[in-house]
Structures are given as C-alpha cells and as structure tokens.
C-alpha cells in the first residue's frame, strides 16, 4: 500500500506576496488568554459523555489524516513550506513520534498512513478531503480543522457557526456512508488566544505577525483597548462555538471520538511554536498533539 503525499492547495486571505498568503492560513497553539476567563469544560468544547461503540479498536491498522496546515506540518521543519514528515498525525520524524508511528510502528506508518490535509483548508473543504481519504479505506481517520474558519481578516469574515456545522455534518455523514466501520478521531480547535498571549511580548513575533498572520486575533498585538479586547474575545468565542459543534456532531456517531477539548485546553508555550512564524506548532508542538491524540484513541471503551 502506498504512502500518499499531498502538497496541498493554498488559500490567500489578503493580496500580497506568496509568503504572506502562506503565513495567513495556518493554525496556532492553544489555551485561554487573560482577557477572557477560561471557560467551563462545556464552554471549551467538551461534549456530553461519549457513547463509544463496543467495537472501538484501540489499535487501528491504518490511518488517514485530514485538516489544514497544522496536519501538513507547515513551518515545522523549514520556512514557508509544508513538512508532512513532521506532522503530528502521519509524520515520520522520530522527534515528533506521530500518531501513525505510535499506532503502527515506523514501517507500518510508511505503508499504511496517508495525509490528505491541505494548508489553508477550512471546514468547507472537509467533505472533499474525507472523500479522498475514504478511497484508501483506512481504519482510522483523524480530523483537525476549524482554525482557519476563525482566523480571518476580520471578525465578520469568520465562518458562521451554522455553516461550520453543516459542512462537518456533511463530511462525516458521507464518510460514514462510504465506510461504516471506520473510526474517527476529532481534535478540538486550538485556542487562538493562547497564541497571542504567548507571542505578544516578543519583538520578533510582533514583526512577523505584521505580515498579516491571523489578523482577526493577532492584528495590533500590543493593543489593549476595549475594541481590541472585544475583537479577540469574539474570535475566542467563535472557536468555543466551533468546538461545541465538533463535540455534538461527533458524539452522535458511536465510532467517533472527540478529544473533549484537550487540544483547546493544552498549555502550549512559545517554545513549542515554529521558530519562523510564531504561529504553527514546531516539532515539539507537533509531538504534543500526537501524544494527546494517541491517549484519546487508545483509551478503554467506556
């Protein structure tokens, strides 16, 4: 069985250089920020107690990944480039120790894992990615998408929650129709407020962010006035709403496991971000994501 490597299409959120377009379409680290009180587990995207089917396999024999730049490993090993070898989901880099290598071993991951994520993808792109993944008939599909829906040029440009829900429901329903027994792991959307909190004190990060990275959250990183605070809170609230959707929709499928907000709550540090853009996870951040996913997927059936 071959290992599929996709370079992925890229979206542009602003006119400008290719570097700006690439940098704008990433993801971030996660946890809460000082301007908005940390939510309760429900507010942070936790779903009701899982209704996991007795047939859940804690050792699936193949893995396909869908999502956006974080799953492509963007900026994790080289500047302004996808690094799928450093992906938390299917990468081969031993410093990351990806989910696929944890489940399948290095040789198994090389033969039986696929990465269909695309840098710049939003939830609207998920059904197409899941259709691609279904052709390989994997036993497990990982989903990490949604940050690009919140990380837009303005707050008004963020994907409405109803559209986010409809796209996720469509993708999951079509996957289930094609592969009734395939398991699905769904990651929560990272807390973009955490990224701002970690990088705003760094002159380097502030300069990089001026290129236009995630302006809905990161524009004017030193601004602490009421307008800037309200803008950041609105972005965080939208991420919380997206996570609630992910938990609810996944919770209706007995072969779907949501991470119960684990990625959203994880206290990522500046040292776990890419040293080139202070936005995407570096290798250590990718390793932490792999660890969280493996822990959830291998939990005993409840």
C-alpha positions in Angstrom: 0.0 0.0 0.0 1.4 3.3 -1.0 2.0 6.3 1.2 0.2 9.3 -0.3 1.9 12.7 0.0 -0.2 15.8 -0.9 1.4 19.1 -1.3 -2.0 20.7 -0.8 -3.6 23.8 -2.3 -3.2 27.1 -0.5 -5.8 29.9 0.1 -5.0 33.5 0.2 -6.8 35.8 2.6 -5.2 39.1 1.5 -3.5 40.4 -1.6 0.3 40.3 -1.3 3.3 38.1 -1.5 3.2 34.3 -1.6 4.8 34.3 1.8 2.0 36.4 3.3 -0.6 34.1 1.8 1.0 31.1 3.3 1.6 32.6 6.7 -2.0 33.8 7.0 -3.5 30.3 6.5 -2.2 28.4 9.5 -3.2 27.3 12.9 -2.0 28.2 16.3 -1.3 26.8 19.8 -4.0 26.6 22.4 -5.3 27.5 25.8 -7.0 30.6 27.3 -5.9 34.2 27.4 -6.0 36.9 30.0 -8.8 38.9 28.5 -11.4 36.2 28.6 -12.0 33.9 31.6 -11.3 30.3 30.9 -14.5 28.6 30.1 -16.0 25.6 31.8 -15.4 22.2 30.1 -18.6 22.6 28.2 -17.8 26.1 27.0 -14.4 25.0 25.9 -15.9 22.5 23.6 -16.3 19.3 25.7 -19.2 17.1 24.6 -21.5 15.0 26.8 -20.2 11.6 27.9 -19.1 9.6 25.0 -21.3 6.8 23.6 -18.5 4.8 22.2 -19.4 1.6 20.4 -18.1 -1.6 21.9 -16.3 -2.3 18.6 -13.9 0.6 19.0 -10.4 -0.6 18.2 -7.6 0.9 20.2 -5.0 -0.4 17.7 -6.4 0.5 14.2 -4.2 -0.9 11.4 -4.2 2.2 9.1 -4.6 5.9 9.5 -5.6 8.8 7.1 -5.4 12.4 8.2 -7.5 15.4 7.0 -7.4 19.0 8.0 -5.2 22.1 7.4 -1.7 23.4 7.7 -1.1 22.1 11.2 -1.6 18.5 10.0 0.6 19.3 7.0 3.3 20.3 9.4 3.6 23.7 7.8 6.7 25.6 9.0 7.7 22.8 11.4 11.0 21.9 9.7 11.6 24.6 7.0 10.4 28.1 6.4 7.2 28.7 4.4 6.8 25.0 3.4 4.7 22.0 4.3 6.6 19.4 6.3 4.4 16.4 6.2 7.2 14.3 7.7 6.8 16.4 10.9 3.0 16.0 11.0 1.5 15.0 14.4 -0.8 12.6 12.5 1.2 10.8 9.9 4.8 12.1 10.0 7.9 10.0 10.0 10.2 12.4 12.1 11.2 10.4 15.2 11.4 13.7 17.1 7.6 14.1 16.6 6.7 10.4 17.0 3.5 10.8 15.2 0.2 9.2 15.9 0.7 6.8 13.0 4.1 5.7 14.2 2.8 5.2 17.7 -0.1 3.0 16.5 1.6 1.2 13.5 5.4 1.5 14.1 7.7 3.2 11.6 7.3 0.6 8.8 3.6 0.3 9.3 3.1 4.1 9.2 5.1 4.3 6.0 2.9 1.8 4.3 -0.5 2.3 5.8 -0.9 6.1 6.6 -2.0 8.9 4.3 -2.1 12.7 4.7 -4.8 14.5 2.8 -4.7 17.7 4.8 -4.2 21.0 2.9 -2.6 24.2 4.0 -5.3 26.9 4.1 -8.2 24.5 4.3 -11.4 25.4 6.2 -14.3 23.2 7.3 -15.9 23.7 3.9 -13.0 21.7 2.4 -13.5 18.7 4.8 -16.0 16.7 2.7 -13.7 16.6 -0.3 -10.7 15.6 1.9 -12.8 12.9 3.6 -13.9 11.5 0.2 -10.2 11.3 -0.8 -9.4 9.5 2.5 -12.3 7.1 2.0 -10.7 5.7 -1.2 -7.9 4.3 0.9 -10.3 2.6 3.3 -8.4 3.4 6.5 -9.5 2.0 9.8 -9.0 5.4 11.5 -9.4 9.0 10.1 -8.1 12.0 12.1 -9.8 15.4 11.7 -8.2 18.7 12.8 -9.9 21.6 11.1 -11.5 24.9 12.1 -8.8 27.4 13.0 -8.8 28.9 9.5 -12.5 29.5 9.9 -11.9 31.7 12.9 -8.5 33.1 11.7 -9.8 35.5 9.1 -9.0 39.1 8.0 -11.9 40.4 10.2 -14.2 39.1 12.8 -17.2 39.5 10.4 -15.4 37.2 7.9 -15.3 34.2 10.2 -17.3 31.2 9.1 -20.8 31.3 10.6 -21.4 28.5 13.1 -24.3 27.1 11.2 -22.2 26.7 8.1 -19.4 25.2 10.1 -21.9 22.6 11.5 -23.4 21.9 8.1 -20.0 21.2 6.5 -18.8 19.0 9.3 -22.1 17.0 9.3 -21.9 16.6 5.6 -18.4 15.3 5.6 -18.9 12.9 8.5 -22.1 11.6 7.0 -20.6 10.9 3.6 -17.6 9.2 5.2 -19.9 7.0 7.3 -21.9 6.1 4.3 -18.8 5.0 2.4 -17.0 3.4 5.4 -19.5 2.3 8.1 -16.8 0.7 10.3 -14.1 3.3 10.1 -13.2 5.1 13.3 -12.8 8.9 13.5 -10.8 11.0 15.9 -11.7 14.7 16.0 -9.4 17.3 17.5 -10.7 20.4 19.1 -9.8 23.7 17.5 -6.8 25.3 19.3 -7.3 28.4 21.4 -6.0 31.2 19.3 -6.0 33.5 22.3 -3.2 31.4 23.8 -1.0 32.2 20.7 -1.5 35.9 21.2 -0.7 35.6 24.9 2.5 33.7 24.2 3.9 35.9 21.5 2.7 39.4 22.1 5.7 40.2 24.3 8.2 39.2 21.7 9.5 41.8 19.2 10.2 39.1 16.7 6.7 37.7 16.9 5.1 41.1 16.6 7.2 41.9 13.5 6.2 38.5 11.8 2.6 39.0 12.7 2.6 42.4 10.9 2.8 40.4 7.7 -0.9 39.7 8.2 -1.0 36.4 10.1 -4.4 35.7 11.6 -5.5 39.4 11.8 -8.8 38.6 13.4 -6.8 37.6 16.5 -3.2 38.9 16.1 -3.6 42.3 14.4 -2.2 45.1 16.7 -0.8 42.6 19.2 0.2 45.3 21.7 -3.2 47.0 21.7 -5.1 46.5 24.9 -8.0 49.0 24.4 -11.6 47.9 24.6 -12.0 47.4 20.9 -9.0 45.1 20.5 -10.1 43.2 23.6 -13.6 42.8 22.2 -12.2 41.6 18.9 -10.0 38.9 20.5 -12.9 37.8 22.7 -15.2 37.4 19.7 -12.6 35.2 18.0 -12.2 33.0 21.1 -16.0 32.8 21.5 -16.3 31.6 17.9 -13.6 28.9 18.5 -15.5 27.7 21.6 -18.7 27.5 19.5 -16.9 25.5 16.8 -15.7 23.1 19.4 -19.2 22.7 20.8 -20.3 21.7 17.3 -17.4 19.2 16.9 -18.3 17.6 20.1 -22.0 17.4 19.4 -21.8 16.1 15.9 -19.0 13.6 16.7 -20.9 12.5 19.8 -23.8 11.3 17.7 -21.6 8.8 15.9 -20.6 5.8 18.1 -17.4 5.3 16.1 -16.2 8.9 16.5 -14.1 10.1 19.4 -13.8 13.8 20.1 -10.8 14.9 22.2 -13.2 16.6 24.7 -11.4 19.9 24.3 -7.9 18.6 25.1 -6.1 20.5 22.3 -8.0 23.7 23.1 -7.0 23.4 26.8 -3.4 22.3 26.3 -1.0 25.0 27.7 1.3 25.3 24.6 4.3 27.5 25.2 6.2 29.8 22.8 9.0 27.2 22.6 6.5 24.8 21.0 5.7 27.2 18.1 7.5 27.4 14.8 10.7 29.5 15.1 9.8 31.0 11.8 6.3 32.3 12.2 5.3 32.0 15.9 2.0 30.6 14.7 2.2 27.0 13.6 3.4 24.3 16.0 7.1 23.4 15.7 8.3 19.8 16.1 7.8 19.8 19.9 4.2 21.2 19.5 3.5 18.5 16.9 4.7 15.9 19.3 2.4 17.1 22.0 -0.6 16.9 19.5 0.4 13.3 18.7 0.6 12.5 22.3 -2.9 13.9 23.0 -4.4 12.1 20.1 -2.8 8.7 20.9 -4.0 9.0 24.5 -7.6 9.6 23.4 -7.7 6.9 20.7 -6.2 4.2 23.0 -8.5 4.9 26.0 -10.5 1.9 27.1 -14.0 1.8 25.8 -16.4 3.5 28.2 
